[in-house]
Amino acid sequence: MNAPSGSSAARSQEGREQVRVLIVDDHAVVRRGIRAYLEVLDDLQVVAEAGDGQEALDRLEAMAAHGELPDVVLIDLLMPKMDGAAATARITECFPGVRVVVLTSFGEMERVHAALANGASGYLLKDAEPPEVITAIRVAARGDVFLDPAVARRLTQEIVSPPTGIGALTTRERDVLVLVASGRSNQKIADELVISERTARTHVSNVLRKLQLTSRTQAALVAVRAGLVPPQS
């Protein structure tokens, strides 16, 4: 009988439930390394690999058709065809029982916020020790969230001493604000920044929320007053 999709139905020899993992990274050597230290553990099973976000979605579609979805997808952010941020959003939308843990070299807070906003259940940096990666997978499989300690500290600092005004915006959000002030649509913003339209829409919403504004026109005025763009003639 096939394992129920999105559940940890497979069991180890000792009777413990196994966590089924899909590894997604565009570097084969990284995938092999991760597989090597996950597969020595009795409660983790690597069921597949993928080299980019689109391949990951294709594999998930095929696995879903046989009722064999993994419990956790361990995914990089910067990849060709479809990056990890866009893939995370698609995975959590199309396969809500599958958890996503990001494992990346990029620790910028705008990337962290985007990943979490897209439904990630974990965020780790690639200098993390194997026990941290293993813990993040297990925690995600239980339905909780695990963050790299450095990322967690920065998130805590944002809560304790949140910046205000333009200073509250990330570098990417400033770029988005400039494009909004220049009259670009969400799709045009996505095209210029090489991101998905959904991600662009999220950035625009975050800009308006952080600046406590209700319209793109107001955002444009703020950008002009801050000297980010010249006044329109």
N, C-alpha and C positions, 0 to 999 in steps of 0.2 A: 504493500500500500504506500502511495506517495505521502510525503510529509505535508501537513497542512501549510498553505502559503502564509508567510509572515510569522511563523511560530517555530519555537525550538523543539521540534518533535523528535529529532534524531537523538539517540542516546549512546553514551560511551560504553566501553566494556564494563565499567564500574557502576553503570546504571544512571549516571548523571546526564542531565540534558546537555546537548551540545549546542553551541552557538555557531550557526552557519555564516560564513563571511565571504563577501565578494571584494576582491582587491582591485582598485582602479588607479593606475598610474601610467604615464606614457613612457616610463623607463623600465624596461624588462628586468634589469638588474635589481631595481628597487622592489619590484613585485616579487622576484625570487627570494630576496633577502627577507621580506616581510613574511612570505609563506613559510620559509625555513624555520623562523622562530615561533610562528603561530602553531605549526603542525606538530611540534613536540608536546603540546599541551593536550591533555585528554579531553577537555571540554570545548575546544575550538576546532572547527573544521573549515578549511578553505575550499569552497565549492567551485570557484571560478575566478578568472582574472579578466581585466579589460584594459585597453591602452588609451582610452579617452571616454568622455562622457557619453557620446553617442553609442559607442560599442557597449558601454555599461547598460544603457537603456535597452538596447537590442537583446542583450543577454537576459536582462530581467524579464522582458516580454516573453522570451522563449521559456524561461524557468517558470514563469507564472502559468503558462499554458499546461505545464505538467504538475502544477501544485508544489513546486520545489523552490520557492523564493528563499533567498538568504534572510537571516535575521538582521545582519549589519552590513552596510557597504562602507569600506574604508577607502576614502577618495582623496586624491590630490586636487589642488585648485587650478594650477596653470597647466593646461593640456590643449592639444590641437582639436579641431572640429567642434567640440563642445567642452567648455571649461567646467571645472568642478562646481562653481557657484550655480551656473545654469542647470547642470545635471542634478545637483542637490534639490533644487526647486522642483524639477520634473519628477524625480524619484519620490519625494515626499508627497507630491500631489497624486501621482499615478499608483503608487504602492504604499499606502499609508501605514501598513504594518511593518515596513522595512525602515530601520534606523540608519542614519548616515553619520559617520564620524570623519571629519576632515583631518588629513595629515599632510601638512604643507610646510614649505620653507618661509612662507610669508606671515608675519605677525602683525601687520598694520591693522589698527583697530577698525578701519573701514571694511576690511576684508572679513574680520571677525563678525562685525555687525551684520554684514550681508549674508554670511553663511548661516548665522543663527536665525536671521529673518526668513531665510529660505527653508528653515526646518531642520538644520543640522542638530544632532544630539551630542556632538562633541567637537572639540577643536584642539588639535595638537600640532606642535612644531616638529620638524623632522629631526631635531637634535634630542627629542624625547628618548628616554631609555625604554627598552623593550617592555619592562614591567608596566610603565605608564600607558603604552599603546594597548597592552593586554587588558589593563584595568578599564580603559576608555571603552573598549569593545564590550566588555562584560557589563559595564554600567549602562551603556546605550541599549543593550539587549534587554535589560530590566526596565527600560522606559525612562531612565533618568539621563542627566546631562553631565558630561565630564569635560573640564576645560584644562588646558595646559596651565600650570601654576603662574607663569609669567603673564599669560592672557587674563587669567582670573584676577591677578593683582591690578592690572590696568583697568579692567572693568569696574573693580571695586573703587579705584581712585576716581573714576568718572562719576560714580554714584555719590561719593563723599564730597568731592569738590568739582562739580560739573562746570565746564566752561559755558559762557553765555555769548549770545550774538554771533557775529561772524566767526569768532574764536571757537565756537562749538562745532563748526563744520570741519569735516575731514578734507584732505586735499582733493579727493575725488568729488566730494559734495561742493567744494568751491568751483571746480571745473563745471559741474552741472549747473550751478547758480549762474555762472557766466553765460553758458549756453541758453539757459532759460531767459536771461536778460536780453540775449541777442535774438529772441523770438523763435528758437528751435522747438519743434515738437518732441515728444518723447521718442518717437522713432528716429528722428534726426539726431537726437542726443545719443541714442544707442549706436547709430551708425558711426558717429564721429569718435566715440569712446570705445568702439568695438566691444560692446556688451549687448545683452539681450534687451528687448524693449521692456520686458517685465522688470529687469534690474534697473533700467533707467527710470521707470515709473516709481520704483521704490526709493531711489535716490532723491527724486523730486519731492516725494512725500516727506522724506526725512528732512530735507532742506526747509520746507514750509513749516514742519513741526518744530524744528529747532529754533527757527527764527520767529515762531509764533505768528505766522502769517496765514492768510486764507486764500490767497490767489497768486498766480504767476506774475500778475502786474505789480503787486506789492513787492514780490521778490526782485523784480527788475529794478524797482526804485531803490531798494536796499543795496543792490549791487552797484548802482550808479553813485549813491551817497558814500559807499565804502571805497570808491575809486577802482572797482574791479573792471568796470566797463565805462566808456565815455557816454555822456548824455546823448540821447537820440536827437537829431536835428529836426 
